[in-house]
């Protein structure tokens, strides 16, 4: 079979990449073509994404992919775009972007949840949507700017916004739409009773389409500019975690951890799990590709370490990743532990300061030594993962057989081993570019290369290697787990 080429555009929450993927009979090649950064900027009091910078960088990557395909003498079948959830742009009736999208880390939604609950109860919102409560969900972002929504004729989430300017097609792909907390969990469409009950204009919301939908060709002027004629744009699972999970060759009754800036810990279900206890523990039921539901919980993730690392580097402290991880592996014991999901860690002026503050509150010592802080973060994440995995077993009534770790964090051997030991479960880790792989798989299914998601996942299992980690229990680990449980209980209760 002739190798088929696909372009996967993966937008992360500060940087993006463009990949050229090739799928043959027994191969899956993935080449990073372009990498770029776009940290949000403070403009007129709001933290905003520079959308046109992002779009120009995407086009640069698409053009480079076209050049590379010509070198390979192969044709590109399609393009797929995925991104983080919840953030959006508003376009007017003429198709113009009204303003740069506001970043979910902006503080404009402070207090918005409480105001919304005065109109529609927390219980009602969860029963309708099955989505976890986070103050940056699109629902609360919209509430915070409800007075200005009359200016916008359409709301488009980030990947849908990119697709609109690539193709002219207005649509909302299902997996990302569910992150808004405005999609009905049973019907799969916008919950108009909820939206109109808050006096939000439902007319600004586009039709919801499933992952794998063909959005059409590139606009003629863009196709000519990028030398990408006869290339279709396919909506993959446009939520990045949706794409990552689509790629995962998950064994039956195994959980997954999509490990990156955030760690998304969950299982794949056929339907939403909605109950008072699920709501109390703030789990979520996000849409997956091809009728699946991602029952999961967000954990703060590698954002903690990367934020500290930036501070150290700004202070002139050398923190090479490999060197720090080597020192972490050599450190004995568990000198300090934190609760990773403390709200103060979301976007603090100083992550080191926020960690020091929490350690002081729990009677622990703070030492600004990179390997010490890194070990504290990774040990705490592993214990948090274990806690969430136990909750998943309780809430779903399923005994988990192991954990599949995907994404960039799958390269962190120390965290992988600690996760196995803390959870008492077998861990398989690999597929660091899971999001780009899953993005590509949905495009390939749309192109007829695979007949189903299970067939596509089998191709991944045969094409990529995975490392295995077994639990290494010890009395010291048990004592640290008990200490962590006390800390977690303090912050959750």
RODO-2510 file (C-alpha; in nm, 4 decimals, decimal comma):
residues 493
     n   res          X          Y          Z
     1     x     0,0000     0,0000     0,0000
     2     x     0,1286     0,3453    -0,0898
     3     x     0,2013     0,5549     0,2175
     4     x    -0,0692     0,8104     0,2832
     5     x     0,0303     1,1479     0,4284
     6     x    -0,1660     1,3544     0,6783
     7     x    -0,0924     1,6816     0,8583
     8     x    -0,1663     1,7030     1,2315
     9     x    -0,1723     2,0500     1,3878
    10     x    -0,1486     2,0243     1,7658
    11     x    -0,2043     2,3436     1,9648
    12     x    -0,0975     2,3250     2,3278
    13     x    -0,1622     2,5802     2,5978
    14     x     0,1403     2,7978     2,5089
    15     x     0,3077     2,6255     2,2137
    16     x     0,2072     2,4463     1,8981
    17     x     0,3470     2,1987     1,6515
    18     x     0,2765     2,0781     1,3013
    19     x     0,3455     1,7139     1,2147
    20     x     0,3595     1,5291     0,8861
    21     x     0,2373     1,1741     0,9439
    22     x     0,2732     0,8821     0,7068
    23     x     0,0719     0,5615     0,7318
    24     x     0,1685     0,2587     0,5246
    25     x     0,0962    -0,1111     0,5476
    26     x     0,3201    -0,1707     0,8495
    27     x     0,4398     0,1748     0,9386
    28     x     0,3401     0,4920     1,1147
    29     x     0,5902     0,7724     1,0674
    30     x     0,5612     1,1046     1,2478
    31     x     0,7848     1,3971     1,1609
    32     x     0,7733     1,7281     1,3459
    33     x     0,7756     1,9928     1,0750
    34     x     0,7317     2,3137     1,2714
    35     x     0,7288     2,4214     1,6362
    36     x     0,6278     2,7626     1,7671
    37     x     0,5298     2,9426     2,0843
    38     x     0,2526     3,1870     2,1677
    39     x     0,2377     3,2694     2,5369
    40     x    -0,0763     3,4667     2,6233
    41     x    -0,0341     3,8435     2,6524
    42     x    -0,1952     4,0907     2,8906
    43     x    -0,3960     4,3352     2,6753
    44     x    -0,6298     4,5958     2,8247
    45     x    -0,6583     4,4024     3,1474
    46     x    -0,7174     4,0563     3,0001
    47     x    -0,4828     3,7679     2,9273
    48     x    -0,5309     3,6961     2,5566
    49     x    -0,4045     3,4610     2,2876
    50     x    -0,2505     3,6258     1,9811
    51     x    -0,4720     3,4389     1,7357
    52     x    -0,3269     3,5789     1,4149
    53     x     0,0228     3,4899     1,5288
    54     x    -0,1002     3,1358     1,5979
    55     x    -0,2725     3,1187     1,2585
    56     x     0,0326     3,2496     1,0720
    57     x     0,2514     2,9910     1,2441
    58     x     0,0049     2,7174     1,1486
    59     x     0,0222     2,8296     0,7868
    60     x     0,4028     2,8307     0,8008
    61     x     0,3901     2,4720     0,9257
    62     x     0,1421     2,3686     0,6582
    63     x     0,3631     2,5150     0,3861
    64     x     0,6699     2,3376     0,5231
    65     x     0,4715     2,0136     0,5262
    66     x     0,3810     2,0687     0,1614
    67     x     0,7476     2,1171     0,0734
    68     x     0,8424     1,8011     0,2621
    69     x     0,5688     1,5990     0,0911
    70     x     0,6983     1,7135    -0,2478
    71     x     1,0448     1,5926    -0,1493
    72     x     0,8942     1,2533    -0,0610
    73     x     0,6928     1,2572    -0,3844
    74     x     0,3774     1,1742    -0,1903
    75     x     0,0429     1,3519    -0,1696
    76     x    -0,1111     1,4904     0,1458
    77     x    -0,4659     1,3651     0,2000
    78     x    -0,5904     1,5977     0,4735
    79     x    -0,5252     1,8328     0,7642
    80     x    -0,6543     1,8020     1,1214
    81     x    -0,6363     2,0600     1,4013
    82     x    -0,6650     1,9915     1,7744
    83     x    -0,6178     2,2157     2,0779
    84     x    -0,6894     2,2586     2,4458
    85     x    -1,0518     2,3062     2,5461
    86     x    -1,2834     2,5830     2,6729
    87     x    -1,1282     2,8911     2,5036
    88     x    -1,3033     3,0544     2,2101
    89     x    -1,3192     3,3470     1,9717
    90     x    -1,6201     3,5450     1,8545
    91     x    -1,6669     3,6273     1,4863
    92     x    -1,9075     3,8887     1,3551
    93     x    -2,1645     3,8536     1,0786
    94     x    -1,8951     3,9267     0,8199
    95     x    -1,6673     3,6518     0,9456
    96     x    -1,4215     3,8863     1,1169
    97     x    -1,2624     3,7993     1,4501
    98     x    -1,3945     4,0531     1,6989
    99     x    -1,1034     4,0282     1,9431
   100     x    -0,8229     3,7935     2,0353
   101     x    -0,9532     3,5005     2,2450
   102     x    -0,9143     3,5338     2,6213
   103     x    -0,6984     3,2714     2,7929
   104     x    -0,8590     3,0348     3,0420
   105     x    -0,5972     3,1403     3,2994
   106     x    -0,7359     3,4963     3,2988
   107     x    -0,9025     3,5944     3,6258
   108     x    -1,2197     3,7374     3,4706
   109     x    -1,4205     3,4321     3,5802
   110     x    -1,3469     3,4873     3,9483
   111     x    -1,6836     3,4639     4,1198
   112     x    -1,8664     3,3653     3,7998
   113     x    -1,9539     3,0150     3,9174
   114     x    -2,1297     3,1427     4,2288
   115     x    -2,3287     3,3899     4,0197
   116     x    -2,4329     3,1188     3,7737
   117     x    -2,5424     2,8892     4,0581
   118     x    -2,7822     3,1592     4,1747
   119     x    -2,9652     3,1159     3,8425
   120     x    -2,9167     2,7431     3,7788
   121     x    -2,8114     2,5082     4,0569
   122     x    -2,4801     2,3273     4,0568
   123     x    -2,6661     1,9955     4,0781
   124     x    -2,8801     2,0754     3,7747
   125     x    -2,5795     2,1751     3,5646
   126     x    -2,3987     1,8509     3,6450
   127     x    -2,7053     1,6349     3,5871
   128     x    -2,7461     1,7922     3,2449
   129     x    -2,3848     1,7987     3,1278
   130     x    -2,1839     1,5546     3,3395
   131     x    -1,8901     1,7962     3,3164
   132     x    -1,6647     1,8861     3,6070
   133     x    -1,6765     2,2330     3,7587
   134     x    -1,3799     2,4539     3,6784
   135     x    -1,4068     2,8284     3,6955
   136     x    -1,2574     2,8615     3,3458
   137     x    -1,5162     2,6426     3,1709
   138     x    -1,6648     2,8170     2,8683
   139     x    -1,9986     2,8476     3,0469
   140     x    -1,8451     3,0798     3,3093
   141     x    -1,6310     3,2630     3,0542
   142     x    -1,9477     3,3435     2,8588
   143     x    -2,1266     3,4502     3,1745
   144     x    -1,8431     3,6889     3,2565
   145     x    -1,8792     3,8682     2,9221
   146     x    -2,2537     3,8269     2,8715
   147     x    -2,3030     4,2022     2,8342
   148     x    -2,0892     4,2113     2,5189
   149     x    -2,2094     3,8926     2,3485
   150     x    -2,4536     4,0777     2,1246
   151     x    -2,1561     4,1800     1,9115
   152     x    -2,0738     3,8224     1,8137
   153     x    -2,2672     3,6305     1,5534
   154     x    -2,0844     3,3025     1,6225
   155     x    -1,8749     3,1479     1,8984
   156     x    -1,5974     2,9161     1,7804
   157     x    -1,3708     2,7160     2,0096
   158     x    -1,0024     2,7422     1,9231
   159     x    -0,9714     2,4522     1,6759
   160     x    -1,3070     2,5406     1,5198
   161     x    -1,1849     2,8992     1,4815
   162     x    -0,8720     2,7798     1,2987
   163     x    -1,0838     2,5537     1,0776
   164     x    -1,3142     2,8436     0,9944
   165     x    -1,0300     3,0572     0,8677
   166     x    -0,8872     2,7608     0,6756
   167     x    -1,2126     2,6526     0,5102
   168     x    -1,4911     2,9045     0,5768
   169     x    -1,6961     2,6292     0,7470
   170     x    -1,8666     2,7158     1,0763
   171     x    -1,9064     2,4150     1,3065
   172     x    -1,8344     2,2920     1,6590
   173     x    -1,6653     1,9526     1,6846
   174     x    -1,8196     1,7347     1,9543
   175     x    -1,5217     1,6416     2,1764
   176     x    -1,4169     2,0013     2,2314
   177     x    -1,7762     2,1240     2,2561
   178     x    -1,8320     1,9034     2,5604
   179     x    -1,5582     2,0890     2,7533
   180     x    -1,7776     2,4010     2,7507
   181     x    -2,0147     2,2483     3,0126
   182     x    -2,3021     2,3414     2,7822
   183     x    -2,3601     2,0121     2,5962
   184     x    -2,6298     1,7735     2,7172
   185     x    -2,4658     1,4457     2,8210
   186     x    -2,7469     1,2257     2,6915
   187     x    -2,8405     1,4124     2,3739
   188     x    -2,4962     1,5244     2,2592
   189     x    -2,6278     1,8664     2,1556
   190     x    -2,6221     2,2111     2,3167
   191     x    -2,8451     2,2125     2,6254
   192     x    -3,0725     2,4986     2,5321
   193     x    -3,2630     2,4928     2,8618
   194     x    -2,9381     2,5543     3,0492
   195     x    -2,8095     2,8182     2,8101
   196     x    -3,1345     3,0115     2,7825
   197     x    -3,1931     2,9751     3,1573
   198     x    -2,8838     3,1925     3,2006
   199     x    -3,0028     3,4399     2,9347
   200     x    -2,7042     3,3522     2,7178
   201     x    -2,7673     3,3807     2,3416
   202     x    -2,7906     3,0255     2,2031
   203     x    -2,7840     3,1709     1,8500
   204     x    -2,4087     3,2243     1,8730
   205     x    -2,3440     2,8506     1,9046
   206     x    -2,2758     2,6603     1,5801
   207     x    -2,4037     2,3137     1,4950
   208     x    -2,2177     2,0281     1,6628
   209     x    -2,0463     1,7764     1,4332
   210     x    -1,8769     1,4440     1,5189
   211     x    -1,5051     1,3742     1,5036
   212     x    -1,4099     1,2600     1,1562
   213     x    -1,6319     1,5110     0,9746
   214     x    -1,4953     1,6349     0,6415
   215     x    -1,5064     2,0150     0,6586
   216     x    -1,4178     2,0570     0,2931
   217     x    -1,1136     2,1846     0,1057
   218     x    -0,8903     2,4733     0,2019
   219     x    -1,0029     2,8142     0,0829
   220     x    -0,8654     2,8610    -0,2717
   221     x    -0,6446     3,1520    -0,1711
   222     x    -0,4944     2,9580     0,1186
   223     x    -0,4452     2,6452    -0,0910
   224     x    -0,2561     2,8510    -0,3486
   225     x    -0,0516     3,0349    -0,0841
   226     x     0,0551     2,7112     0,0879
   227     x     0,0807     2,4925    -0,2253
   228     x    -0,1731     2,2528    -0,0765
   229     x    -0,4256     2,2009    -0,3534
   230     x    -0,6765     1,9150    -0,3318
   231     x    -0,6197     1,8786     0,0440
   232     x    -0,9217     1,8318     0,2691
   233     x    -0,9644     1,9563     0,6258
   234     x    -1,0965     1,6917     0,8640
   235     x    -1,2182     1,7621     1,2163
   236     x    -1,0347     1,5061     1,4304
   237     x    -1,1170     1,4718     1,7988
   238     x    -1,0348     1,8422     1,8238
   239     x    -0,9859     1,8348     2,2005
   240     x    -0,6220     1,7382     2,2469
   241     x    -0,6966     1,4811     2,5158
   242     x    -0,9693     1,3377     2,2932
   243     x    -0,7091     1,2847     2,0231
   244     x    -0,4558     1,1416     2,2694
   245     x    -0,7061     0,8881     2,4014
   246     x    -0,8125     0,8000     2,0464
   247     x    -0,4526     0,6917     1,9855
   248     x    -0,4213     0,4833     2,3004
   249     x    -0,4181     0,1041     2,2571
   250     x    -0,5892     0,0716     2,5964
   251     x    -0,6259    -0,2799     2,7327
   252     x    -0,9672    -0,3781     2,8683
   253     x    -1,0358    -0,2302     3,2136
   254     x    -0,7208    -0,0204     3,2015
   255     x    -0,7091     0,3486     3,2840
   256     x    -0,5153     0,6122     3,0948
   257     x    -0,3164     0,9145     3,2021
   258     x    -0,2617     1,1762     2,9338
   259     x     0,0418     1,3390     3,0903
   260     x     0,1421     1,6899     2,9932
   261     x     0,0777     2,0435     3,1197
   262     x    -0,2311     1,8855     3,2719
   263     x    -0,2628     1,5202     3,3657
   264     x    -0,5948     1,3760     3,2539
   265     x    -0,6690     1,0531     3,4409
   266     x    -0,9604     0,8385     3,3349
   267     x    -1,1216     0,5458     3,1584
   268     x    -1,3079     0,5114     2,8308
   269     x    -1,6815     0,4423     2,8646
   270     x    -1,9797     0,3943     2,6369
   271     x    -2,1935     0,6412     2,8321
   272     x    -2,1626     0,9149     3,0918
   273     x    -2,1384     0,8327     3,4620
   274     x    -2,3516     1,0882     3,6465
   275     x    -2,4267     1,0672     4,0182
   276     x    -2,4103     1,2824     4,3283
   277     x    -2,0794     1,1226     4,4265
   278     x    -1,9284     1,1773     4,0813
   279     x    -2,0311     1,5416     4,1121
   280     x    -1,8931     1,5690     4,4639
   281     x    -1,5553     1,4372     4,3531
   282     x    -1,5665     1,6664     4,0467
   283     x    -1,5106     1,4054     3,7785
   284     x    -1,6073     1,4792     3,4217
   285     x    -1,7613     1,3027     3,1221
   286     x    -1,6014     1,4534     2,8114
   287     x    -1,6885     1,3458     2,4615
   288     x    -1,4597     1,1012     2,2854
   289     x    -1,4206     0,9927     1,9255
   290     x    -1,6744     0,7546     1,7717
   291     x    -1,9349     0,7493     2,0467
   292     x    -1,7013     0,7054     2,3420
   293     x    -1,7032     0,9021     2,6670
   294     x    -1,3869     1,0011     2,8537
   295     x    -1,4660     0,9662     3,2223
   296     x    -1,1770     1,1482     3,3840
   297     x    -1,0390     1,3969     3,6288
   298     x    -0,7996     1,6847     3,5627
   299     x    -0,4856     1,6963     3,7759
   300     x    -0,2513     1,9948     3,7599
   301     x     0,0295     1,7961     3,5927
   302     x     0,3718     1,8992     3,4657
   303     x     0,2700     2,2659     3,4728
   304     x     0,3996     2,2649     3,8302
   305     x     0,7520     2,1580     3,7376
   306     x     0,7776     2,3591     3,4159
   307     x     0,6700     2,6759     3,5985
   308     x     0,9400     2,6227     3,8613
   309     x     1,1913     2,5485     3,5901
   310     x     1,1178     2,8785     3,4170
   311     x     1,1713     3,0636     3,7454
   312     x     1,5041     2,8922     3,8074
   313     x     1,6241     2,9672     3,4569
   314     x     1,5166     3,3317     3,4886
   315     x     1,7248     3,3475     3,8056
   316     x     2,0257     3,2063     3,6234
   317     x     2,0050     2,8617     3,7838
   318     x     2,0997     2,5829     3,5435
   319     x     1,8200     2,3251     3,5371
   320     x     1,8921     2,0880     3,2533
   321     x     1,6080     1,8371     3,2494
   322     x     1,8206     1,5205     3,2324
   323     x     2,0564     1,6390     3,5060
   324     x     1,7720     1,7310     3,7410
   325     x     1,5920     1,4005     3,6817
   326     x     1,9170     1,2144     3,7500
   327     x     1,9456     1,3870     4,0860
   328     x     1,5789     1,3196     4,1614
   329     x     1,6297     0,9465     4,1064
   330     x     1,9237     0,9443     4,3479
   331     x     1,7403     1,1191     4,6313
   332     x     1,6114     0,8896     4,9023
   333     x     1,2903     0,9137     5,0988
   334     x     1,0030     1,1594     5,0745
   335     x     1,1213     1,4846     5,2348
   336     x     0,8117     1,6858     5,1374
   337     x     0,4731     1,6396     4,9708
   338     x     0,2146     1,8804     4,8315
   339     x    -0,1456     1,8621     4,7122
   340     x    -0,1018     1,9310     4,3373
   341     x    -0,4575     2,0496     4,2719
   342     x    -0,4487     2,3432     4,5097
   343     x    -0,6105     2,6367     4,3243
   344     x    -0,3142     2,8573     4,4146
   345     x    -0,1051     2,6597     4,1618
   346     x    -0,3252     2,7484     3,8624
   347     x    -0,1437     3,0679     3,7617
   348     x     0,0569     3,2123     4,0552
   349     x     0,3019     3,5033     4,0192
   350     x     0,5634     3,2587     4,1524
   351     x     0,5127     2,8823     4,1507
   352     x     0,8062     2,8412     4,3885
   353     x     0,6431     3,0884     4,6234
   354     x     0,3096     2,9068     4,6029
   355     x     0,4726     2,5716     4,6795
   356     x     0,6660     2,7209     4,9711
   357     x     0,3433     2,8684     5,1081
   358     x     0,1587     2,5346     5,0966
   359     x     0,4519     2,3507     5,2547
   360     x     0,4600     2,5988     5,5425
   361     x     0,0853     2,5547     5,5963
   362     x     0,1324     2,1779     5,6297
   363     x     0,4310     2,2083     5,8624
   364     x     0,6916     2,1069     5,6063
   365     x     1,0237     2,2588     5,5110
   366     x     1,0835     2,4351     5,1808
   367     x     1,4266     2,4091     5,0204
   368     x     1,4781     2,5897     4,6905
   369     x     1,6923     2,3121     4,5464
   370     x     1,5741     2,2095     4,1975
   371     x     1,6074     1,8348     4,2491
   372     x     1,4370     1,8577     4,5904
   373     x     1,1435     2,0574     4,4551
   374     x     1,1181     1,8348     4,1469
   375     x     1,1056     1,5223     4,3632
   376     x     0,8388     1,6793     4,5806
   377     x     0,6293     1,7562     4,2711
   378     x     0,6670     1,4163     4,1040
   379     x     0,6130     1,2160     4,4223
   380     x     0,3020     1,4211     4,4983
   381     x     0,1679     1,3776     4,1456
   382     x     0,2128     1,0000     4,1693
   383     x     0,0212     0,9858     4,4979
   384     x    -0,2489     1,2098     4,3502
   385     x    -0,2740     0,9820     4,0444
   386     x    -0,3129     0,6813     4,2752
   387     x    -0,5889     0,8569     4,4695
   388     x    -0,7793     0,9421     4,1504
   389     x    -0,7412     0,5871     4,0164
   390     x    -0,8920     0,4474     4,3376
   391     x    -1,1822     0,6901     4,3014
   392     x    -1,2394     0,5743     3,9437
   393     x    -1,2687     0,2151     4,0633
   394     x    -1,5221     0,3175     4,3271
   395     x    -1,7283     0,5414     4,1010
   396     x    -1,7436     0,3029     3,8040
   397     x    -1,7519    -0,0275     3,9910
   398     x    -1,4647    -0,1490     3,7733
   399     x    -1,1446    -0,3072     3,9004
   400     x    -0,8587    -0,1522     3,7044
   401     x    -0,5942    -0,3819     3,5613
   402     x    -0,3312    -0,1192     3,4886
   403     x    -0,2542     0,2282     3,3606
   404     x    -0,1539     0,3455     3,0117
   405     x     0,0490     0,6689     3,0309
   406     x     0,0568     0,8808     2,7152
   407     x     0,1881     1,2186     2,6098
   408     x     0,5053     1,4074     2,6872
   409     x     0,5039     1,2979     3,0503
   410     x     0,5394     0,9352     2,9396
   411     x     0,9107     1,0093     2,8945
   412     x     0,9488     1,0726     3,2695
   413     x     1,0696     0,7312     3,3887
   414     x     1,0830     0,8422     3,7526
   415     x     0,7199     0,9575     3,7536
   416     x     0,6113     0,6439     3,5655
   417     x     0,7750     0,4174     3,8242
   418     x     0,6387     0,6204     4,1138
   419     x     0,2900     0,5977     3,9603
   420     x     0,3172     0,2185     3,9441
   421     x     0,4427     0,1970     4,3015
   422     x     0,1955     0,4474     4,4486
   423     x    -0,1050     0,2915     4,2710
   424     x     0,0027    -0,0721     4,3008
   425     x    -0,0783    -0,1128     3,9304
   426     x     0,1186    -0,2113     3,6244
   427     x     0,2047     0,0883     3,4063
   428     x     0,2734     0,1022     3,0345
   429     x     0,4245     0,4290     2,9141
   430     x     0,4947     0,5589     2,5691
   431     x     0,3515     0,7423     2,2690
   432     x     0,4780     1,0873     2,3745
   433     x     0,3106     1,2368     2,0672
   434     x    -0,0194     1,0644     2,1383
   435     x    -0,2256     1,3709     2,0490
   436     x    -0,0736     1,4027     1,7014
   437     x    -0,1068     1,0271     1,6500
   438     x    -0,4754     1,0267     1,7489
   439     x    -0,5401     1,3336     1,5350
   440     x    -0,3887     1,1443     1,2409
   441     x    -0,5817     0,8230     1,3108
   442     x    -0,9185     0,9976     1,2857
   443     x    -0,8126     1,1523     0,9558
   444     x    -0,6982     0,8102     0,8334
   445     x    -1,0302     0,6514     0,9302
   446     x    -1,2090     0,9288     0,7406
   447     x    -0,9867     0,8555     0,4392
   448     x    -1,0752     0,4859     0,4530
   449     x    -0,7282     0,3683     0,5590
   450     x    -0,8769     0,2021     0,8696
   451     x    -1,2259     0,0609     0,9058
   452     x    -1,2600     0,1401     1,2763
   453     x    -1,0919     0,2977     1,5760
   454     x    -0,9988    -0,0448     1,7136
   455     x    -0,8204    -0,1329     1,3877
   456     x    -0,6377     0,2007     1,3947
   457     x    -0,5302     0,1476     1,7563
   458     x    -0,3987    -0,1956     1,6704
   459     x    -0,1789    -0,0325     1,4059
   460     x    -0,0436     0,1989     1,6763
   461     x     0,0277    -0,0940     1,9102
   462     x     0,2290    -0,2620     1,6343
   463     x     0,4136     0,0542     1,5303
   464     x     0,5272     0,2067     1,8613
   465     x     0,7129     0,0757     2,1645
   466     x     0,5964     0,1021     2,5266
   467     x     0,7949     0,0697     2,8501
   468     x     0,6492    -0,1339     3,1358
   469     x     0,6770    -0,0536     3,5076
   470     x     0,5765    -0,2791     3,7954
   471     x     0,4974    -0,1638     4,1522
   472     x     0,7924    -0,1539     4,3925
   473     x     0,6301    -0,1371     4,7383
   474     x     0,8255    -0,0475     5,0517
   475     x     0,7477     0,0515     5,4132
   476     x     0,8821     0,4002     5,3372
   477     x     0,6351     0,4313     5,0485
   478     x     0,3444     0,3280     5,2712
   479     x     0,4363     0,5936     5,5268
   480     x     0,4613     0,8611     5,2566
   481     x     0,1254     0,7556     5,1135
   482     x    -0,0345     0,8017     5,4549
   483     x     0,1220     1,1475     5,4900
   484     x     0,0023     1,2443     5,1434
   485     x    -0,3517     1,1230     5,2225
   486     x    -0,3618     1,3539     5,5258
   487     x    -0,2492     1,6498     5,3124
   488     x    -0,5017     1,5731     5,0383
   489     x    -0,7824     1,5357     5,2899
   490     x    -0,6978     1,8770     5,4370
   491     x    -0,7327     2,0528     5,0993
   492     x    -1,0249     1,8576     4,9599
   493     x    -1,2360     1,8832     5,2737
***
